[in-house]
């Protein structure tokens, strides 16, 4: 897959609407982190023998499988060959990236993983520059540098302690997969594809890709019932499936084509910021509901400065200076 050539500027209103929609997407993805952690701890407390791989894979199957059904219920016209290709490619890249990311967390620190996963922020402008045979605009270069610095502070990343072991390698592979996912959504050949159709195909292919992982890590069929064994577990699965998956990825698929792939990567860098802010007060609330130990994180200078740089990068992205250009045409609904 290759990035599309950046075309004429899009009207301000669609660009602003796309920016706000993608920021909302980041907020919903940020919410998924404490929800997923709460669900895993809750299920492990009820059944200490359950595989963490099973919990992760089975939850993803339910999330994306239910998302495919929910979106399809709104109406699913017959897919074109182009929509089939885009939906399956996006499902492959997203599902594979998530698998690498989940496994990597067992072999590296969460802070290192959080920072390296955002590697696509740097990859996307490079691919766009190679494709267009032109250097990134000064605005994009400044935003990438600013947000990379902010993410490094947010994650507590330390270059002196980095060792390229299994966890780090898999995290970089996950970042590469997510970069290809963004480029696939941005590709000019798919510009006329319908968002709803592509979303259903993407969701369904991710679920099908992860079914073998869930089956292979389950001890028995009874493990599946754990996801709905208590009202708390069922509610957490619902939050992950509807707001954090169906709504978030539908917004992404609909509005990302209104900005360039490089700009989208910068906006998506706000995801760790939302996760960090929500972790200041949601863990204790969730812990009380789920009957687990899950302490709130503390407001630190690192969060303030790192988060401030992420915000600054996104504000700079919206200011009218430099040669920042959008794709110029929206996807069909």
N, C-alpha and C positions, 0 to 999 in steps of 0.2 A: 504494500500500500504506500502511496505517496501523498504528500500534502497538496492541496489545491493552490493554484496561484492566486494571490490576493488581488482582488479586483477593485472597482470603484467604491468610494465611500458610501455606506448605507445612510439613510435618513437618520437624524439624531434620535427621534422617538423610538423606532424599532431597536436601535442599539441600546438605549437606556432600558427599555423593557427587557431586552435579552440579558443585560447586565444584572438587573434586579432578580430576574427569574433564576439565573445561575447562582447568584448569591444565596437565594432561598434554597436551591439544591444543595449547596455546601452546608447550610444550616441543618438540613434534614440528614445529610450524611454524617455531620458532626454528632447529631443526636444518636445515631446508630451505635456509636462506640460505647457509651455508658449503658445503653439498653442491652447490647450484645454481651457485655461483660457481666451485667446483672443476671441475664438469662443463664449464662454458663455457670456462674457461681450458684445460682438457685438450683439448677438441675444436678450439679455435682453434690450439693448438700443433701438433696433427696436420694441420690443414688451415686455414692462415691466411686463406684466401679465403671461408670459410663465414660466412654472415650471422648476426650475433648475434640478429637477430629470428627467424630460422629456428630456431636452437638453443632459444630461449625458447619459441616457439610449438609446435614439434614435441615438446619435452619435456613441455609441459602437455597436449598431445593424448594422448601415451603415458600420462602420469600419470593423467589422469581417465578415459581410455578403458579402461585396465587396471583401474582402481578400479571402474568400472561392471561389468566382467565378473566380477571377484572377488566383489563383493557379490551379484551376480545368481546366482552359482553356489551361494550359500547358500539359494537359493529365492526366486522372484519371483512372488508372487501377482499376479493381474490388477489393475492400478492403477485406482483410482476417479477420477472426474473431478476431485475435489478434490486428489488426489495428483498428477495430471498438472499441474494449474495450479501447485501449489506447487513441484514439481520443476523445471518449466520457468522459472518466475519466478526461483528461486534460481540456476539455471544461467545465466540471462541476466545477473543482477546480478553474480554472482561472476566469470564469464568476462569481461564488459565491464570490471569493475573491475581485473582483472589486466592486461588489455590497456592501459588507461590508465596503470596503475602502471609497467608495463614501458617504455612509450614515454617516460614522464615522466623516467625515470632518465637519458635521453640529453640532457636539457635543463635539469636542475637537480642540485644536489648530493645525495648519498645521505642526508646528515644531514637536510637540509630535507625530502626525500621521506619519510624515516622518521617525522618528527614530524607532517607534514601528513596522512599516511595515517591516523594515529590520530585524525583529526578526528571520526570517528563517535562517539568517547567523549563529546564535547560534544553532538553532534547528537541522539543517542538520548534523553537526559533531556529535551531541549527538545521533541522530538516526543511523548514520553510525557506531558509536562506539558500540551501543547496538546490532546492527545487526551482526557486525564482532566480538563482544565480545572482543574488544581491544580498548585501549585508542587512541584518535586521535594522529597523529604524532606531534612532537614538532613544525614543520613548520606550520601545520594547526592551532594549538592552538595559536601560535604567530600571525599569520595572522588574525585570528578571533578577538583576543584582540585588535590588532592595528586598524583594520577597524571599530570595534564597537566604539572605542574611537574617531576615525575620524568622524563617522556619528553622534555621540552625539554632537560633537563640531559644525558640519555643521548645524544641526537642531536647535541648541540652547537649547537642551533638558536639563531640570532641574529636577533631581530626587526628590527634596524637594517639588515640586509643582505637582507631579504626583498623580492623584486620579483615581482609577479604576472605572470610570463611564461608561456610555453607549458607548461613543466615543472610549475610550481606550480599552474597552472589544471587541468592533467590529473590531478595528484595529488589535488587537492580533489574533482574529479569521481570519482576512484577511491574516495575516502573516502565520498562520498555513495552510491556503488553498494554498498559494503560495509555501510553503515548500512541500506540497504533490504534487503540480504540477511539481516541480523540481524532486522529487523522482520518480514520475511516468515516466517522460522522461528518467530517469537514470536506470530504472528497467531492470534487466538482461533479463527478460522474453520477453521484447519488442525490444531487440537489433537488430533483423533482420527486423523489420518493416520499411517500406519505408517512408521517411520524407514527401514527397509531399502528400501522401495519408493521413497520420496522421494529417498533417497541415490542410488539407481541412476539415476533420471530426471535428477537434478541433475548427476551425473558425466557421463552420456552427452551431455547438452545442452551442457555446457562443452566437451567434446571436439569435438562437431560445430560449435560456434561458432568454434573456433580452427583447424579444419582448413583453411579457405580462407587464413588468414594463413600457415600453414606451407607450403601449396602455392605461394602467391604470392611467398614469399621464398626458396624453394629454387632452386638453380641447375639441379639435375637430380634424378631419382629416386634416384641414388646417394647424395645427401646424407642420406637417411633411415638408411642403414646406419651412418652415423657414430655414432649413439646407441648402437650395439652393436658398434662396431668393435674394442674392446679389452675385456678382462675388467674393467678399472677403470671404463670408461664404463658397461658393463652393470650393474655393481654399484651405481654412483651412481644410475642410472635406477631400479633396484629400490628403493633406499632412498627416493627421492623418490615412487615410485609406491605402495609399501605402507605403511610407517610414516607418512610425511609427508602422504599424501593419503588412502588408503583408511581407515586407522585414525583419523587426526586428524579428518577431516571426518565420519566415522561417529559418533565421540564427540560432536562438536559438534551434529550433527543429533539425536542421541538425548537429550543431557543439557541443552542450552541451554533447552528449554521449561520446565525445573524452576526457572529463575530469571527475573527480568524482563530485558527488553532492555537497560535501563540498567545493571543489574548485570553482564550478559554483556559489555557494552562495557568496563567497568572491568576485568574479569578478563582479557579479550583484550589489554589494555594490557601484560600481562606478556610478550607475544611478543617485543618488542624487547629486553627484559631477558634472556630466554633466549638470543636471538641474540648479544647482546653477551658474555654469559658463555661461551658455547660458542666464540666467536671468540678467546678467550684461549688455547686449547690445540688445537683441531681443525685450523686451517689448516695448521700445519707437518706434522701427521700426514698430512693429505690430500695435501699437496704431495709428500711422499715417495712416496706410492702412485702419484700421477698424473704425476710427473715434471715439475712446474711450480714456479714461484716464487710462494709464497703464505705470507706471514709472519703469525705470531700477533699479535693485538692486545695492547696493554699494559693492565695493571690501573691505573686512574687514579682520582683523587678524584672525577671526574665520574661514573664508573661506580659507585663506591661510594655516593655521595650520591643520584644519580638512581635507581639500582637500589633503594636503601633506601626511597625515597619510593614507588616502585611496589609494593614489598612491604608497606609500611605501609598504602597504600590498600586492598590486598586483605585485609589483616588487619582493618582497620576495617570492611570490607564484611561480615565474618563476625561481628562483635561485636553483641550484643543491645542496641542502642540506636537511637533514631530510629524512623522508620516505614518500614523497608525490608521490602517484601512481595514474595513470589514469586508465580508464576502459579498455583500450587496444583494443577496436574494434569500428569501426564507424558504424553508421546507414546506411542502404542501401538508395541509392538516389531514 
